[in-house]
Amino acid sequence: MARGLQLKKIGKRFGDFWAVRNVTCRIFSGKITGFIGPNGAGKTTLFSVITGDLRPDTGNVLLDGEDITGLKPWAIARKGIGKLYQDVRIFKNLRVIDNVVVSLLSPKEESPFRALSNFYKLKSLWSQKAEEAMKWLEFVGLADDREKKALELSFGQQKLLSFARLMAAGFDILLLDEPTAGIHPKMIHKIEEILIKLVEEENKTIAIIEHNMSVIASLAYWVNFMTEGEITFSGRTDHVLGDENVRKIYMGIL
Amino acid sequence: MNYILHLLIMIGIYSILAYSLNLVIGFSGLFSLTHAAFYGIGAYSFTLLMMKLHFPFIAALIAAFLITGFLGFLLGLPALRFRGDSFVLVTLGFQMIIFTIMYNWVGLTRGPYGIPGIPRPVIFGWHVDSLLEYLILIGLLNAVICFLLFTIYNSPFGLALKSLREDEKAAEALGKPAYRYFLRSFSIGAAFAAIPGALYATYVTYIDPTSFSLDESMFQVVILLLGGSGNKRGPFLGVLIMTLLPEALRFLGLPDTIAPNVRQIIYGLILVFLMYFRPQGIAGEFAVK
């Protein structure tokens, strides 16, 4: 069973400014839900509220009916919700492969006391993790760069690495903040394929912020159009992208 | 010959200090100035347990390890609410407080008079008296402790710490709780600082608070900055240079009145040049921000 999110009357204020206002929507389980709208519409803020990076001033986030509002970011991550950052945020001084390995580790495996009592198993643990990490690096085409420090990669490659890191962590719900920004067109096509595969074969639930309308058109099941902190229009993808107001307000200015 | 043995013993003591601090600075990216305080707490608790409660060597060593680790945990609880510059200042504050307690709680520590006559270790009938025997003991303990610390370095815990060091937010988004993991690394680092504290106490057979002052904390931090941190080579290299350099300077034949000052200036210059040319240290993995 794929897992879904429900947002109820989410509001987030910075000083007197409401970055997000009264947002109620669903992130459909087993589907790709798109968030579009001009810069400053509150899309990224909304994602940060879901992942616990920001605490909402109003409203609740429900994961399969369970209220997860206000949990710490790491606790939300452990519930199976992962985020791809707009600004990538890879671990720059670690090797490429370690960037992926670190997200394969379970809380239990990360206990220092367990490491000391099971020291003789460390080697086999690492080789097993490395093997698993290589699958993801091959998947995004970075296998040859595994020994490099992550900061030696180009921006596009770093983005692919953060993709690999996100997928290796095994999240059920993925929040992707502009996954195709700064990526080569050929690679965009590959990312589209990856996302479709994640949904159709691995039953993942995906929410995506995207300015590239062809990506939204080909992937999204449902689209929320945001302006000034609110969802002003939402519906099935064809419907939203075909709407005259959306075209005028948003695509007109693109 | 004795001179060389003495140098090797000091290298042994300092390498444990550097490797324990490496977990905090190198792996967690937490620039702590409290390490000399933990070194001192280890030395004092070990000494008092041996002399007042007549604990045998090994038992006193383990007890000092646990006590210091627990105090590290207690200080970490508030300190790890902070990051960056604020964290440095909080740990500086703790270093000053602990030093002042050691200096003024005369009833317990004898304060500035120090504690003389600390017995040399006796381990299952082995009286560790000569320098050579002492070096063997330090070597054995180094082997055990390096094994433990390196296992932690190489463990998933070590990698998780590094990911938090690199980008705390991104690592938390992968399910790594920063506060909890940093608290563990800070406590473990503190606990392991107790061992060299105890070894120093039985080696010199006298301790007083001035060995555990802010200057000492700075000295240990410089070892890591110079050698580099976040791996196994850096700290040891730092220890080698910082223990052997003053000895090398001695052969310059500077008059005794100015030699210590020249040494201080050289340490200072090393820091300045490091920040310019090699902020990650000679063999380090990352640059302290």
Chai-1 contact restraints between the chains, C-beta under 6 A:
chainA,res_idxA,chainB,res_idxB,connection_type,confidence,min_distance_angstrom,max_distance_angstrom,comment,restraint_id
A,P73,B,E172,contact,1.0,0.0,6.0,A-B,restraint_1
A,P73,B,A173,contact,1.0,0.0,6.0,A-B,restraint_2
A,W74,B,E172,contact,1.0,0.0,6.0,A-B,restraint_3
A,W74,B,G175,contact,1.0,0.0,6.0,A-B,restraint_4
A,W74,B,K176,contact,1.0,0.0,6.0,A-B,restraint_5
A,W74,B,P177,contact,1.0,0.0,6.0,A-B,restraint_6
A,A77,B,A173,contact,1.0,0.0,6.0,A-B,restraint_7
A,A77,B,L174,contact,1.0,0.0,6.0,A-B,restraint_8
A,A77,B,G175,contact,1.0,0.0,6.0,A-B,restraint_9
A,R78,B,G175,contact,1.0,0.0,6.0,A-B,restraint_10
A,K83,B,A173,contact,1.0,0.0,6.0,A-B,restraint_11
A,R89,B,D167,contact,1.0,0.0,6.0,A-B,restraint_12
A,R89,B,A170,contact,1.0,0.0,6.0,A-B,restraint_13
A,F91,B,S163,contact,1.0,0.0,6.0,A-B,restraint_14
A,F91,B,E166,contact,1.0,0.0,6.0,A-B,restraint_15
A,F91,B,D167,contact,1.0,0.0,6.0,A-B,restraint_16
A,N93,B,E166,contact,1.0,0.0,6.0,A-B,restraint_17
A,N93,B,F286,contact,1.0,0.0,6.0,A-B,restraint_18
A,V102,B,L159,contact,1.0,0.0,6.0,A-B,restraint_19
A,V102,B,S163,contact,1.0,0.0,6.0,A-B,restraint_20
A,S103,B,L174,contact,1.0,0.0,6.0,A-B,restraint_21
A,L105,B,P156,contact,1.0,0.0,6.0,A-B,restraint_22
A,E109,B,P156,contact,1.0,0.0,6.0,A-B,restraint_23
A,E110,B,P156,contact,1.0,0.0,6.0,A-B,restraint_24
A,E110,B,F157,contact,1.0,0.0,6.0,A-B,restraint_25
A,E110,B,A160,contact,1.0,0.0,6.0,A-B,restraint_26
A,P112,B,I152,contact,1.0,0.0,6.0,A-B,restraint_27
A,P112,B,F157,contact,1.0,0.0,6.0,A-B,restraint_28
A,A115,B,T151,contact,1.0,0.0,6.0,A-B,restraint_29
A,A115,B,S155,contact,1.0,0.0,6.0,A-B,restraint_30
A,A115,B,F157,contact,1.0,0.0,6.0,A-B,restraint_31
A,L116,B,T151,contact,1.0,0.0,6.0,A-B,restraint_32
A,F119,B,T151,contact,1.0,0.0,6.0,A-B,restraint_33
A,A169,B,L174,contact,1.0,0.0,6.0,A-B,restraint_34
